[in-house]
Amino acid sequence: MNLVRSYNNWRRYRETVNELNRLSLRELADLGISRGDINSVARRAIG
């Protein structure tokens, strides 16, 4: 069960990172996120 949960968390993390990377710098700024913050924002999104 833990393996399935870990995989699902990893998949959600990757989807979040990919979606945020598709945004322009202006769109990210409107959300209060910089390019360098994407990984930490994605980690918080699954937590």
C-alpha positions as a Python dict, from the first residue, in 0.01 Angstrom:
ca = {
    (1, 'M'): (0, 0, 0),
    (2, 'N'): (283, 239, 80),
    (3, 'L'): (433, 180, -265),
    (4, 'V'): (107, 277, -435),
    (5, 'R'): (76, 592, -224),
    (6, 'S'): (438, 687, -298),
    (7, 'Y'): (385, 640, -670),
    (8, 'N'): (66, 848, -667),
    (9, 'N'): (241, 1125, -473),
    (10, 'W'): (532, 1123, -718),
    (11, 'R'): (291, 1135, -1013),
    (12, 'R'): (99, 1431, -865),
    (13, 'Y'): (430, 1607, -795),
    (14, 'R'): (543, 1561, -1157),
    (15, 'E'): (207, 1677, -1295),
    (16, 'T'): (222, 1988, -1077),
    (17, 'V'): (580, 2066, -1182),
    (18, 'N'): (492, 2018, -1549),
    (19, 'E'): (184, 2241, -1526),
    (20, 'L'): (373, 2518, -1348),
    (21, 'N'): (661, 2498, -1597),
    (22, 'R'): (413, 2560, -1881),
    (23, 'L'): (317, 2896, -1732),
    (24, 'S'): (486, 3216, -1841),
    (25, 'L'): (694, 3422, -1600),
    (26, 'R'): (412, 3674, -1581),
    (27, 'E'): (154, 3408, -1496),
    (28, 'L'): (383, 3269, -1228),
    (29, 'A'): (438, 3619, -1088),
    (30, 'D'): (61, 3670, -1072),
    (31, 'L'): (48, 3358, -854),
    (32, 'G'): (340, 3481, -642),
    (33, 'I'): (570, 3203, -763),
    (34, 'S'): (913, 3230, -925),
    (35, 'R'): (1064, 2963, -1151),
    (36, 'G'): (1298, 2863, -870),
    (37, 'D'): (1005, 2800, -636),
    (38, 'I'): (826, 2547, -859),
    (39, 'N'): (976, 2235, -700),
    (40, 'S'): (901, 2344, -344),
    (41, 'V'): (548, 2453, -438),
    (42, 'A'): (487, 2114, -601),
    (43, 'R'): (620, 1931, -292),
    (44, 'R'): (384, 2130, -69),
    (45, 'A'): (94, 2052, -303),
    (46, 'I'): (121, 1678, -235),
    (47, 'G'): (184, 1713, 138),
}
